[in-house]
Each structure stands twice: as structure tokens, then as C-alpha cells.
């Protein structure tokens, strides 16, 4: 070691500034936003790693159905079984609705996530040993139920533990995990046996069951159950500091106020703010599926058959899933900067254009024109679709679901939204199958394209911007009031007289 280097080491030891310290300080400043948030990131990862398994289930039909149709298939299927293999995953989610409402409020967000993981694990085990179509149906139904519970309880858990500055980013992780799962099943399932691909799906659930039980329950839920000391320890864990008294009191105030709200099912309709939240989520869940996401994910290999001369459908599907992941990850970085509204509007417009291009290709082909020279169009269209859809329309709704509903009706509101997701998924799948068989593949894709354009207008003129807003501020916006305005108190409390509302400043529930 030379003299100058020795002097620099000594000066660093003494705390004296040197030119070598400046880059290090800049690097540390670059990661300043993570200070106190690493436990939240770890908790969200543990809570959402099962979404990789859910993504595998979601995209399972596209690569696996062609395998099941082969002569040497371990499970013999008929042509009529295909639509059921695609839709039973969604239909079973309806069965999970009452289970979801009960478990998240009775047992908590954490236990609900664990219950969903165990159920999903049973699905992969059953699928790996299936010898007939009935066993496959049961397995698909189990994962549909588990997915419903997980995609309500996990976003709820995330919203209640997240710092408001990164809430959008954390809430979007579950969707990225799901996209990873779609990529995994597209990359693995076409090339291995059914038991092997099932084992891969099970591994992610085992990882969650080995890690997530050690994560504390949401402090918000613990306070709802009167467990203040546990709530304090939970908050200390998620904030990486013992100094949480101020935030704990804010959450207690929020719980005290929201505990006065009745939280009846009819409040989803009768209360103005809840009604607007329900309308937004119903339209967005319909828009997601009438943008053809379920149809494309479950029929991608068939849609890309025309482009086989350019790129094998199996390879194209893998590239498609990778593009979706990249687009979603980039969008995550913009959620808390550009905002939900901008991403949703722009994404819907470009998704509609990509579907219009795909529909036009199939329309020209069905008219009898030779389109061999243009068989690159399906690949280009679905790749543009992958980017545009996942940059907003495929990401923002799941973030808004956890933001728009107040605690008093959050479980019911999120479950109702999930029900809409399932219902419109089934409708879109059946609509596609019927219209494409009766009139040609271009007809449903033109309808899906028009739906995306209408969604862009809805997002622009009706949906409020929630970027940087606390959960409490969002409720004021939905009520059409200015944050901090005390009138009318009766509406604020869903009918509760003003004099019973806690005499505290408007609480900040964003850090829940």
C-alpha cells in the first residue's frame, strides 16, 4: 500500500473528509428512500411469493392444454373440456368469496394468506397425481378458491403496513409476482411432465410457508382486535424503529372512528364514497378482462400459430411474459411519481390500439386474403399489448382496490371487486369462444379494443388521483370534500352522529 493510500485510510478512520468519501456518500444518499422500509419490503415479498404460484395457475391452460390433447397425455380430455379447464379457475373464485370475507375479518390478513397457500399447495399435489379430467377440475377449483383469498388478503395486508410514499410500489409487487409465475409456467410446462411443472409451482408455496409465519400481523388489524401491545411491536418491526408512539396513536384514532362505522353490506351502495369506489372497481375489473387479458393468457399459443414461421409459439409466449414483467416493473417506478390516473389512461389507449391491429389482421385473413407476408403482425401486436397493458391497465386496479375502500367495508369491498374480476373473466372467455367460432377471431378482438378506448375516457373523467394521498385523504376525495373539512360529520361517519366521533385531528391512515 502506497503512502497516499495509507493516508487516505487513516483519514477515513479519523472521520476526516477525503475525495474518496464523496462517491460513497452519494451512493448512500441514493438508497436513502429505503431507510426504515426494508422490513416492509421483506414482509411484502414473503406475503406475495405465492402469487408466483397463482400466476402459474392463471397461465397454466395455454401451454398445458396442447399437451393434454396429445395421444400420450396422462389425462385424456375432449374438445368440450377446454373451455372448462380455462374457466373453472375463475368460476371457483366465486365459491371463495364468502370464505374470503370471513377469514380476513375473523382470523386476520396474515392467517388468510397462509390458509390460501396451504389450499394452493393441495392443488399442485392433486394436479401432479391426476389420472382423469375430474381430478384436474377439482385441482383447478382449489387454486381458484385459494387465489381469491390471496388476492384480497395480501393487498389488504400490504396497504395496512406500507408507508404512504411507497404504498403504490409495494402494492404492485403482488402483480409482478403473478407475472413471474406466468413466465415460469410458459417456460417450464411445455417442456416437462405435468408432475414436474406442478412441483415447481409447489416450491414457491413452500417458500412462503417457511418465511411468512414469522412476519407480524398488520398493526391495524391487531388494534381492531384490541391487541395494542402486539400492534406496537408489529409497527416497530415494520418501521424499523422503537419510536412509533405518534403513528400508533394516529392508527388508534383511525380505528376508533372507523369502529363506529357499521360496515353493513348495504353500506357499499348507500354511502356515497363507498358507492363511487365500488363503481370504479367494477368498471376497472370489467375493463381488465374486456381488454382480453384472460383470453390472451389462456390462448396465446393458439393466437400466435400464424407467426410460427417467424418465431415458435412456445418461444414467443416466453418472450411475451418477459416483456410483461419488464413493463410492470418499469410502471411500478412511475406509480408514485406519474400517478395512477396518467398510467391508466395512457395504458388503456395503447392497449386498445394493439388489439385493433390484431383484430384487423384476423379480419383480413378471414376475408380470404393471403397474409403470409404479414404474419409478423400477431407477434408485434401481442408484444405491444404486453407493454401497454402491464404499464397501467394491468397494474393500477389492484393498487386502487386496496386504497379506495375504508376499513369498515374493506373486506366486503375488495371481495366484491374480486367477484367482479371473476365474473367478467368468465364472460370474456365465453364471449371469445362463441364469437370467434361463430364469426371469426377478429370480432371479439374489435370489441375488446373498443372497451379499452372507453376505459381510457372513464379513467380520465371519473377516477380520482390517489398518488401521494393518505388513505384518509382518499376517503375525503371520494366524498367530494376537502381534506380536513368537518362537514357534514354525519356523512363522514356513515350515519354516526357527530358528537360520538373521536375529538382528534383527522387521522393519517396511510401508514397502516
C-alpha positions, 0 to 999 in steps of 0.5 A: 500500500502506497503512502497516499493510500495509507493516508487516505485510510487513516483519514477515513478512520479519523472521520476526516473528509477525503475525495474518496468519501464523496462517491460513497456518500452519494451512493448512500444518499441514493438508497436513502428512500429505503431507510426504515422500509426494508422490513416492509419490503421483506414482509411484502415479498414473503406475503406475495411469493405465492402469487408466483404460484397463482400466476402459474395457475392463471397461465397454466391452460395455454401451454398445458392444454396442447399437451393434454390433447396429445395421444400420450397425455396422462389425462385424456380430455375432449374438445368440450373440456377446454373451455372448462379447464380455462374457466373453472379457475375463475368460476371457483373464485366465486365459491371463495368469496364468502370464505374470503370475507370471513377469514380476513375479518375473523382470523386476520390478513396474515392467517388468510394468506397462509390458509390460501397457500396451504389450499394452493399447495393441495392443488399442485399435489392433486394436479401432479397425481391426476389420472382423469379430467375430474381430478384436474377440475377439482385441482383447478377449483382449489387454486381458484378458491385459494387465489381469491383469498390471496388476492384480497388478503395480501393487498389488504395486508400490504396497504395496512403496513406500507408507508404512504410514499411507497404504498403504490410500489409495494402494492404492485409487487403482488402483480409482478409476482403473478407475472413471474409465475406466468413466465415460469409456467410458459417456460417450464410446462411445455417442456416437462411432465405435468408432475414436474411443472406442478412441483415447481409451482409447489416450491414457491408455496413452500417458500412462503410457508417457511418465511411468512409465519414469522412476519407480524400481523398488520398493526391495524388489524391487531388494534381492531382486535384490541391487541395494542401491545402486539400492534406496537411491536408489529409497527416497530418491526415494520418501521424499523424503529422503537419510536412509533408512539405518534403513528400508533396513536394516529392508527388508534384514532383511525380505528376508533372512528372507523369502529363506529362505522357499521360496515353493513353490506348495504353500506357499499351502495348507500354511502356515497364514497363507498358507492363511487369506489365500488363503481370504479372497481367494477368498471376497472375489473370489467375493463381488465378482462374486456381488454382480453387479458384472460383470453390472451393468457389462456390462448396465446399459443393458439393466437400466435400459430400464424407467426410460427414461421417467424418465431415458435409459439412456445418461444414467443409466449416466453418472450411475451411474459418477459416483456410483461414483467419488464413493463410492470416493473418499469410502471411500478417506478412511475406509480408514485411519481406519474400517478395512477390516473396518467398510467391508466389512461395512457395504458388503456389507449395503447392497449386498445390500439394493439388489439385493433391491429390484431383484430384487423389482421384476423379480419383480413385473413378471414376475408380470404386474403393471403397474409403470409407476408404479414404474419409478423403482425400477431407477434408485434401486436401481442408484444405491444399489448404486453407493454401497454397493458402491464404499464397501467391497465394491468397494474393500477386496479389492484393498487386502487382496490386496496386504497379506495375502500375504508376499513369498515367495508374493506373486506366486503369491498375488495371481495366484491371487486374480486367477484367482479374480476371473476365474473367478467373473466368468465364472460370474456372467455365465453364471449371469445369462444362463441364469437370467434367460432361463430364469426371469426377471431377478429370480432371479439378482438374489435370489441375488446379494443373498443372497451379499452378506448372507453376505459381510457375516457372513464379513467380520465373523467371519473377516477380520482388521483390517489398518488401521494394521498393518505388513505384518509385523504382518499376517503375525503376525495371520494366524498367530494370534500376537502381534506380536513373539512368537518362537514357534514360529520354525519356523512363522514361517519356513515350515519354516526352522529357527530358528537360520538366521533373521536375529538382528534385531528383527522387521522393519517391512515396511510401508514397502516 
